[in-house]
Amino acid sequence: MAVFQSETVIRARNQITIPKEIAEARGLRKGQHLVFLVDDDRPDELIVRPLRDSYAGILTGIYGRDAAEREAYIRGEREAWS
């Protein structure tokens, strides 16, 4: 696991530049949207995450890897309702 620490400066209008090594290590691209997460219980931490371009396929396989597994899952759920 790689650990990076880099410094940047907040410029006018609250703009920052993400250091090149950080952007490359995380595959960040020009124009990509980022989400900032702030937790009052951790005032010294700021979490920055890239916003997904798409949520399509994110749950693939959650109910089974193939049609038979999905059918078994659905059958089990329906039986639980009775």
Biopython code that builds the backbone (N, CA, C, O; Angstrom):
import numpy as np
from Bio.PDB.StructureBuilder import StructureBuilder

atoms = [
    (1, "MET", "N", (0.847, -1.183, 0.000)),
    (1, "MET", "CA", (0.000, 0.000, 0.000)),
    (1, "MET", "C", (0.888, 1.240, 0.000)),
    (1, "MET", "O", (1.754, 1.398, 0.860)),
    (2, "ALA", "N", (0.665, 2.097, -0.957)),
    (2, "ALA", "CA", (1.441, 3.330, -1.047)),
    (2, "ALA", "C", (0.819, 4.403, -0.168)),
    (2, "ALA", "O", (-0.403, 4.525, -0.085)),
    (3, "VAL", "N", (1.658, 5.163, 0.474)),
    (3, "VAL", "CA", (1.199, 6.280, 1.301)),
    (3, "VAL", "C", (1.829, 7.546, 0.738)),
    (3, "VAL", "O", (3.046, 7.630, 0.576)),
    (4, "PHE", "N", (0.982, 8.532, 0.443)),
    (4, "PHE", "CA", (1.460, 9.798, -0.093)),
    (4, "PHE", "C", (1.095, 10.921, 0.857)),
    (4, "PHE", "O", (0.032, 10.916, 1.479)),
    (5, "GLN", "N", (1.982, 11.865, 0.953)),
    (5, "GLN", "CA", (1.655, 13.110, 1.639)),
    (5, "GLN", "C", (2.227, 14.222, 0.788)),
    (5, "GLN", "O", (3.398, 14.191, 0.408)),
    (6, "SER", "N", (1.407, 15.188, 0.496)),
    (6, "SER", "CA", (1.832, 16.295, -0.337)),
    (6, "SER", "C", (1.139, 17.550, 0.153)),
    (6, "SER", "O", (0.106, 17.483, 0.819)),
    (7, "GLU", "N", (1.701, 18.670, -0.174)),
    (7, "GLU", "CA", (1.183, 19.948, 0.312)),
    (7, "GLU", "C", (0.679, 20.782, -0.855)),
    (7, "GLU", "O", (1.248, 20.761, -1.946)),
    (8, "THR", "N", (-0.392, 21.512, -0.608)),
    (8, "THR", "CA", (-0.917, 22.442, -1.597)),
    (8, "THR", "C", (-1.395, 23.690, -0.863)),
    (8, "THR", "O", (-1.510, 23.687, 0.363)),
    (9, "VAL", "N", (-1.669, 24.738, -1.597)),
    (9, "VAL", "CA", (-2.072, 26.021, -1.014)),
    (9, "VAL", "C", (-3.466, 26.376, -1.513)),
    (9, "VAL", "O", (-3.776, 26.189, -2.690)),
    (10, "ILE", "N", (-4.297, 26.882, -0.627)),
    (10, "ILE", "CA", (-5.614, 27.373, -1.036)),
    (10, "ILE", "C", (-5.414, 28.775, -1.599)),
    (10, "ILE", "O", (-4.944, 29.673, -0.899)),
    (11, "ARG", "N", (-5.775, 28.956, -2.872)),
    (11, "ARG", "CA", (-5.597, 30.241, -3.537)),
    (11, "ARG", "C", (-6.883, 31.060, -3.452)),
    (11, "ARG", "O", (-7.858, 30.663, -2.814)),
    (12, "ALA", "N", (-6.851, 32.197, -4.108)),
    (12, "ALA", "CA", (-8.034, 33.062, -4.160)),
    (12, "ALA", "C", (-9.224, 32.246, -4.655)),
    (12, "ALA", "O", (-9.064, 31.333, -5.465)),
    (13, "ARG", "N", (-10.389, 32.571, -4.177)),
    (13, "ARG", "CA", (-11.626, 31.887, -4.546)),
    (13, "ARG", "C", (-11.604, 30.410, -4.144)),
    (13, "ARG", "O", (-12.267, 29.583, -4.769)),
    (14, "ASN", "N", (-10.839, 30.083, -3.097)),
    (14, "ASN", "CA", (-10.782, 28.724, -2.530)),
    (14, "ASN", "C", (-10.348, 27.649, -3.526)),
    (14, "ASN", "O", (-10.794, 26.505, -3.430)),
    (15, "GLN", "N", (-9.495, 27.996, -4.466)),
    (15, "GLN", "CA", (-9.019, 27.028, -5.451)),
    (15, "GLN", "C", (-7.770, 26.321, -4.934)),
    (15, "GLN", "O", (-6.927, 26.923, -4.268)),
    (16, "ILE", "N", (-7.668, 25.017, -5.258)),
    (16, "ILE", "CA", (-6.463, 24.263, -4.926)),
    (16, "ILE", "C", (-5.980, 23.537, -6.176)),
    (16, "ILE", "O", (-6.753, 23.293, -7.103)),
    (17, "THR", "N", (-4.710, 23.198, -6.190)),
    (17, "THR", "CA", (-4.145, 22.366, -7.239)),
    (17, "THR", "C", (-3.800, 21.030, -6.614)),
    (17, "THR", "O", (-3.085, 20.976, -5.613)),
    (18, "ILE", "N", (-4.298, 19.963, -7.190)),
    (18, "ILE", "CA", (-3.972, 18.632, -6.681)),
    (18, "ILE", "C", (-2.583, 18.279, -7.201)),
    (18, "ILE", "O", (-2.348, 18.309, -8.409)),
    (19, "PRO", "N", (-1.671, 17.948, -6.310)),
    (19, "PRO", "CA", (-0.312, 17.613, -6.746)),
    (19, "PRO", "C", (-0.315, 16.485, -7.781)),
    (19, "PRO", "O", (-1.101, 15.543, -7.685)),
    (20, "LYS", "N", (0.568, 16.596, -8.761)),
    (20, "LYS", "CA", (0.625, 15.659, -9.881)),
    (20, "LYS", "C", (0.738, 14.212, -9.419)),
    (20, "LYS", "O", (0.043, 13.342, -9.944)),
    (21, "GLU", "N", (1.606, 13.940, -8.439)),
    (21, "GLU", "CA", (1.804, 12.551, -8.013)),
    (21, "GLU", "C", (0.543, 11.964, -7.369)),
    (21, "GLU", "O", (0.282, 10.766, -7.481)),
    (22, "ILE", "N", (-0.230, 12.811, -6.701)),
    (22, "ILE", "CA", (-1.488, 12.358, -6.096)),
    (22, "ILE", "C", (-2.519, 12.091, -7.198)),
    (22, "ILE", "O", (-3.185, 11.055, -7.190)),
    (23, "ALA", "N", (-2.646, 13.017, -8.134)),
    (23, "ALA", "CA", (-3.606, 12.859, -9.233)),
    (23, "ALA", "C", (-3.291, 11.614, -10.058)),
    (23, "ALA", "O", (-4.198, 10.863, -10.417)),
    (24, "GLU", "N", (-2.022, 11.394, -10.358)),
    (24, "GLU", "CA", (-1.637, 10.216, -11.137)),
    (24, "GLU", "C", (-1.872, 8.929, -10.355)),
    (24, "GLU", "O", (-2.347, 7.940, -10.914)),
    (25, "ALA", "N", (-1.542, 8.936, -9.066)),
    (25, "ALA", "CA", (-1.701, 7.730, -8.244)),
    (25, "ALA", "C", (-3.163, 7.321, -8.124)),
    (25, "ALA", "O", (-3.460, 6.136, -7.978)),
    (26, "ARG", "N", (-4.071, 8.275, -8.182)),
    (26, "ARG", "CA", (-5.501, 7.986, -8.034)),
    (26, "ARG", "C", (-6.269, 8.062, -9.353)),
    (26, "ARG", "O", (-7.489, 7.901, -9.368)),
    (27, "GLY", "N", (-5.573, 8.302, -10.445)),
    (27, "GLY", "CA", (-6.220, 8.317, -11.753)),
    (27, "GLY", "C", (-7.189, 9.465, -11.951)),
    (27, "GLY", "O", (-8.170, 9.326, -12.682)),
    (28, "LEU", "N", (-6.932, 10.596, -11.311)),
    (28, "LEU", "CA", (-7.819, 11.753, -11.444)),
    (28, "LEU", "C", (-7.593, 12.428, -12.791)),
    (28, "LEU", "O", (-6.465, 12.513, -13.276)),
    (29, "ARG", "N", (-8.687, 12.909, -13.390)),
    (29, "ARG", "CA", (-8.619, 13.521, -14.710)),
    (29, "ARG", "C", (-9.141, 14.956, -14.681)),
    (29, "ARG", "O", (-9.924, 15.334, -13.809)),
    (30, "LYS", "N", (-8.695, 15.733, -15.642)),
    (30, "LYS", "CA", (-9.179, 17.104, -15.801)),
    (30, "LYS", "C", (-10.691, 17.075, -15.994)),
    (30, "LYS", "O", (-11.206, 16.289, -16.789)),
    (31, "GLY", "N", (-11.397, 17.932, -15.265)),
    (31, "GLY", "CA", (-12.843, 18.025, -15.390)),
    (31, "GLY", "C", (-13.608, 17.049, -14.513)),
    (31, "GLY", "O", (-14.834, 17.122, -14.430)),
    (32, "GLN", "N", (-12.904, 16.139, -13.860)),
    (32, "GLN", "CA", (-13.567, 15.168, -12.990)),
    (32, "GLN", "C", (-14.074, 15.873, -11.737)),
    (32, "GLN", "O", (-13.433, 16.795, -11.235)),
    (33, "HIS", "N", (-15.211, 15.443, -11.242)),
    (33, "HIS", "CA", (-15.797, 16.029, -10.043)),
    (33, "HIS", "C", (-15.305, 15.286, -8.813)),
    (33, "HIS", "O", (-15.156, 14.064, -8.830)),
    (34, "LEU", "N", (-15.055, 16.036, -7.746)),
    (34, "LEU", "CA", (-14.607, 15.469, -6.480)),
    (34, "LEU", "C", (-15.622, 15.790, -5.394)),
    (34, "LEU", "O", (-16.309, 16.809, -5.455)),
    (35, "VAL", "N", (-15.711, 14.916, -4.404)),
    (35, "VAL", "CA", (-16.598, 15.105, -3.263)),
    (35, "VAL", "C", (-15.726, 15.307, -2.035)),
    (35, "VAL", "O", (-14.796, 14.535, -1.801)),
    (36, "PHE", "N", (-16.018, 16.341, -1.244)),
    (36, "PHE", "CA", (-15.289, 16.619, -0.011)),
    (36, "PHE", "C", (-16.149, 16.183, 1.165)),
    (36, "PHE", "O", (-17.324, 16.540, 1.255)),
    (37, "LEU", "N", (-15.560, 15.414, 2.057)),
    (37, "LEU", "CA", (-16.261, 14.897, 3.220)),
    (37, "LEU", "C", (-15.641, 15.497, 4.474)),
    (37, "LEU", "O", (-14.435, 15.387, 4.691)),
    (38, "VAL", "N", (-16.471, 16.133, 5.300)),
    (38, "VAL", "CA", (-16.011, 16.778, 6.530)),
    (38, "VAL", "C", (-16.765, 16.156, 7.699)),
    (38, "VAL", "O", (-17.987, 16.018, 7.654)),
    (39, "ASP", "N", (-16.035, 15.783, 8.739)),
    (39, "ASP", "CA", (-16.617, 15.177, 9.934)),
    (39, "ASP", "C", (-16.238, 16.048, 11.130)),
    (39, "ASP", "O", (-15.055, 16.206, 11.431)),
    (40, "ASP", "N", (-17.235, 16.615, 11.814)),
    (40, "ASP", "CA", (-16.962, 17.484, 12.963)),
    (40, "ASP", "C", (-16.209, 16.763, 14.077)),
    (40, "ASP", "O", (-15.534, 17.404, 14.883)),
    (41, "ASP", "N", (-16.318, 15.440, 14.129)),
    (41, "ASP", "CA", (-15.595, 14.672, 15.143)),
    (41, "ASP", "C", (-14.117, 14.508, 14.803)),
    (41, "ASP", "O", (-13.329, 14.083, 15.649)),
    (42, "ARG", "N", (-13.738, 14.840, 13.578)),
    (42, "ARG", "CA", (-12.341, 14.752, 13.133)),
    (42, "ARG", "C", (-11.965, 16.059, 12.433)),
    (42, "ARG", "O", (-11.815, 16.079, 11.211)),
    (43, "PRO", "N", (-11.812, 17.131, 13.177)),
    (43, "PRO", "CA", (-11.615, 18.454, 12.575)),
    (43, "PRO", "C", (-10.319, 18.612, 11.785)),
    (43, "PRO", "O", (-10.212, 19.532, 10.974)),
    (44, "ASP", "N", (-9.340, 17.746, 11.997)),
    (44, "ASP", "CA", (-8.073, 17.865, 11.276)),
    (44, "ASP", "C", (-8.042, 17.044, 9.993)),
    (44, "ASP", "O", (-7.025, 17.017, 9.300)),
    (45, "GLU", "N", (-9.139, 16.378, 9.672)),
    (45, "GLU", "CA", (-9.171, 15.524, 8.485)),
    (45, "GLU", "C", (-10.159, 16.052, 7.455)),
    (45, "GLU", "O", (-11.238, 16.537, 7.794)),
    (46, "LEU", "N", (-9.773, 15.947, 6.208)),
    (46, "LEU", "CA", (-10.633, 16.279, 5.071)),
    (46, "LEU", "C", (-10.504, 15.129, 4.086)),
    (46, "LEU", "O", (-9.411, 14.866, 3.585)),
    (47, "ILE", "N", (-11.588, 14.451, 3.806)),
    (47, "ILE", "CA", (-11.557, 13.323, 2.881)),
    (47, "ILE", "C", (-12.047, 13.808, 1.523)),
    (47, "ILE", "O", (-13.093, 14.450, 1.421)),
    (48, "VAL", "N", (-11.284, 13.498, 0.487)),
    (48, "VAL", "CA", (-11.634, 13.886, -0.877)),
    (48, "VAL", "C", (-11.774, 12.610, -1.694)),
    (48, "VAL", "O", (-10.863, 11.783, -1.734)),
    (49, "ARG", "N", (-12.926, 12.455, -2.347)),
    (49, "ARG", "CA", (-13.176, 11.266, -3.157)),
    (49, "ARG", "C", (-13.626, 11.686, -4.547)),
    (49, "ARG", "O", (-14.352, 12.669, -4.697)),
    (50, "PRO", "N", (-13.199, 10.944, -5.567)),
    (50, "PRO", "CA", (-13.723, 11.226, -6.901)),
    (50, "PRO", "C", (-15.180, 10.797, -6.982)),
    (50, "PRO", "O", (-15.560, 9.758, -6.440)),
    (51, "LEU", "N", (-15.981, 11.586, -7.648)),
    (51, "LEU", "CA", (-17.389, 11.264, -7.865)),
    (51, "LEU", "C", (-17.464, 10.290, -9.037)),
    (51, "LEU", "O", (-16.835, 10.516, -10.071)),
    (52, "ARG", "N", (-18.215, 9.229, -8.888)),
    (52, "ARG", "CA", (-18.342, 8.238, -9.966)),
    (52, "ARG", "C", (-18.954, 8.884, -11.206)),
    (52, "ARG", "O", (-19.860, 9.712, -11.110)),
    (53, "ASP", "N", (-18.446, 8.492, -12.362)),
    (53, "ASP", "CA", (-19.029, 8.958, -13.620)),
    (53, "ASP", "C", (-20.368, 8.274, -13.868)),
    (53, "ASP", "O", (-21.268, 8.848, -14.482)),
    (54, "SER", "N", (-20.488, 7.035, -13.381)),
    (54, "SER", "CA", (-21.707, 6.268, -13.606)),
    (54, "SER", "C", (-21.867, 5.240, -12.497)),
    (54, "SER", "O", (-20.884, 4.705, -11.984)),
    (55, "TYR", "N", (-23.092, 4.973, -12.141)),
    (55, "TYR", "CA", (-23.381, 3.927, -11.160)),
    (55, "TYR", "C", (-23.860, 2.651, -11.849)),
    (55, "TYR", "O", (-24.221, 1.682, -11.181)),
    (56, "ALA", "N", (-23.864, 2.646, -13.178)),
    (56, "ALA", "CA", (-24.301, 1.466, -13.926)),
    (56, "ALA", "C", (-23.407, 0.280, -13.592)),
    (56, "ALA", "O", (-22.182, 0.378, -13.656)),
    (57, "GLY", "N", (-24.017, -0.820, -13.243)),
    (57, "GLY", "CA", (-23.278, -2.043, -12.974)),
    (57, "GLY", "C", (-22.677, -2.158, -11.592)),
    (57, "GLY", "O", (-22.018, -3.154, -11.293)),
    (58, "ILE", "N", (-22.886, -1.167, -10.739)),
    (58, "ILE", "CA", (-22.240, -1.172, -9.428)),
    (58, "ILE", "C", (-22.697, -2.352, -8.563)),
    (58, "ILE", "O", (-21.942, -2.823, -7.713)),
    (59, "LEU", "N", (-23.915, -2.825, -8.773)),
    (59, "LEU", "CA", (-24.435, -3.940, -7.971)),
    (59, "LEU", "C", (-24.402, -5.274, -8.719)),
    (59, "LEU", "O", (-25.053, -6.235, -8.305)),
    (60, "THR", "N", (-23.655, -5.333, -9.806)),
    (60, "THR", "CA", (-23.571, -6.564, -10.576)),
    (60, "THR", "C", (-23.131, -7.718, -9.690)),
    (60, "THR", "O", (-22.130, -7.627, -8.979)),
    (61, "GLY", "N", (-23.883, -8.793, -9.740)),
    (61, "GLY", "CA", (-23.529, -9.989, -8.987)),
    (61, "GLY", "C", (-24.026, -10.028, -7.557)),
    (61, "GLY", "O", (-23.832, -11.034, -6.874)),
    (62, "ILE", "N", (-24.657, -8.973, -7.084)),
    (62, "ILE", "CA", (-25.072, -8.939, -5.678)),
    (62, "ILE", "C", (-26.157, -9.977, -5.376)),
    (62, "ILE", "O", (-26.233, -10.469, -4.250)),
    (63, "TYR", "N", (-26.987, -10.316, -6.349)),
    (63, "TYR", "CA", (-28.054, -11.300, -6.134)),
    (63, "TYR", "C", (-27.714, -12.644, -6.769)),
    (63, "TYR", "O", (-28.564, -13.533, -6.827)),
    (64, "GLY", "N", (-26.503, -12.798, -7.237)),
    (64, "GLY", "CA", (-26.068, -14.056, -7.849)),
    (64, "GLY", "C", (-25.233, -13.794, -9.081)),
    (64, "GLY", "O", (-25.374, -12.769, -9.747)),
    (65, "ARG", "N", (-24.361, -14.743, -9.371)),
    (65, "ARG", "CA", (-23.460, -14.571, -10.513)),
    (65, "ARG", "C", (-24.094, -14.975, -11.838)),
    (65, "ARG", "O", (-23.639, -14.554, -12.902)),
    (66, "ASP", "N", (-25.141, -15.789, -11.775)),
    (66, "ASP", "CA", (-25.795, -16.222, -13.011)),
    (66, "ASP", "C", (-27.304, -16.320, -12.769)),
    (66, "ASP", "O", (-27.788, -16.070, -11.666)),
    (67, "ALA", "N", (-28.035, -16.689, -13.827)),
    (67, "ALA", "CA", (-29.501, -16.724, -13.741)),
    (67, "ALA", "C", (-29.983, -17.704, -12.679)),
    (67, "ALA", "O", (-30.946, -17.417, -11.967)),
    (68, "ALA", "N", (-29.331, -18.850, -12.562)),
    (68, "ALA", "CA", (-29.759, -19.852, -11.577)),
    (68, "ALA", "C", (-29.608, -19.323, -10.151)),
    (68, "ALA", "O", (-30.490, -19.527, -9.317)),
    (69, "GLU", "N", (-28.505, -18.650, -9.869)),
    (69, "GLU", "CA", (-28.296, -18.084, -8.528)),
    (69, "GLU", "C", (-29.292, -16.968, -8.238)),
    (69, "GLU", "O", (-29.781, -16.844, -7.115)),
    (70, "ARG", "N", (-29.593, -16.152, -9.255)),
    (70, "ARG", "CA", (-30.569, -15.076, -9.060)),
    (70, "ARG", "C", (-31.959, -15.650, -8.794)),
    (70, "ARG", "O", (-32.680, -15.163, -7.923)),
    (71, "GLU", "N", (-32.331, -16.687, -9.546)),
    (71, "GLU", "CA", (-33.629, -17.337, -9.337)),
    (71, "GLU", "C", (-33.712, -17.941, -7.939)),
    (71, "GLU", "O", (-34.746, -17.831, -7.280)),
    (72, "ALA", "N", (-32.638, -18.575, -7.481)),
    (72, "ALA", "CA", (-32.618, -19.165, -6.137)),
    (72, "ALA", "C", (-32.770, -18.076, -5.081)),
    (72, "ALA", "O", (-33.471, -18.264, -4.086)),
    (73, "TYR", "N", (-32.118, -16.947, -5.296)),
    (73, "TYR", "CA", (-32.236, -15.831, -4.350)),
    (73, "TYR", "C", (-33.683, -15.332, -4.287)),
    (73, "TYR", "O", (-34.238, -15.152, -3.204)),
    (74, "ILE", "N", (-34.276, -15.116, -5.443)),
    (74, "ILE", "CA", (-35.656, -14.617, -5.506)),
    (74, "ILE", "C", (-36.613, -15.624, -4.866)),
    (74, "ILE", "O", (-37.509, -15.239, -4.116)),
    (75, "ARG", "N", (-36.424, -16.913, -5.162)),
    (75, "ARG", "CA", (-37.270, -17.953, -4.576)),
    (75, "ARG", "C", (-37.167, -17.924, -3.051)),
    (75, "ARG", "O", (-38.180, -18.010, -2.358)),
    (76, "GLY", "N", (-35.958, -17.803, -2.534)),
    (76, "GLY", "CA", (-35.752, -17.733, -1.084)),
    (76, "GLY", "C", (-36.429, -16.521, -0.464)),
    (76, "GLY", "O", (-37.022, -16.621, 0.611)),
    (77, "GLU", "N", (-36.344, -15.384, -1.132)),
    (77, "GLU", "CA", (-36.999, -14.173, -0.624)),
    (77, "GLU", "C", (-38.518, -14.335, -0.609)),
    (77, "GLU", "O", (-39.181, -13.957, 0.357)),
    (78, "ARG", "N", (-39.057, -14.896, -1.679)),
    (78, "ARG", "CA", (-40.511, -15.084, -1.751)),
    (78, "ARG", "C", (-40.993, -16.053, -0.677)),
    (78, "ARG", "O", (-42.049, -15.845, -0.079)),
    (79, "GLU", "N", (-40.224, -17.108, -0.431)),
    (79, "GLU", "CA", (-40.589, -18.065, 0.615)),
    (79, "GLU", "C", (-40.564, -17.406, 1.992)),
    (79, "GLU", "O", (-41.365, -17.748, 2.862)),
    (80, "ALA", "N", (-39.657, -16.474, 2.186)),
    (80, "ALA", "CA", (-39.557, -15.779, 3.476)),
    (80, "ALA", "C", (-40.771, -14.888, 3.726)),
    (80, "ALA", "O", (-41.095, -14.593, 4.876)),
    (81, "TRP", "N", (-41.444, -14.460, 2.658)),
    (81, "TRP", "CA", (-42.616, -13.599, 2.806)),
    (81, "TRP", "C", (-43.833, -14.376, 3.296)),
    (81, "TRP", "O", (-44.748, -13.792, 3.876)),
    (82, "SER", "N", (-43.851, -15.698, 3.064)),
    (82, "SER", "CA", (-45.033, -16.509, 3.410)),
    (82, "SER", "C", (-45.081, -16.820, 4.881)),
    (82, "SER", "O", (-46.006, -17.491, 5.340)),
]
sb = StructureBuilder()
sb.init_structure("model")
sb.init_model(0)
sb.init_chain("A")
sb.init_seg("    ")
for serial, (resi, resn, name, xyz) in enumerate(atoms, 1):
    if name == "N":
        sb.init_residue(resn, " ", resi, " ")
    sb.init_atom(name, np.array(xyz, "f"), 0.0, 1.0, " ", f" {name:<3s}", serial, name[0])
structure = sb.get_structure()
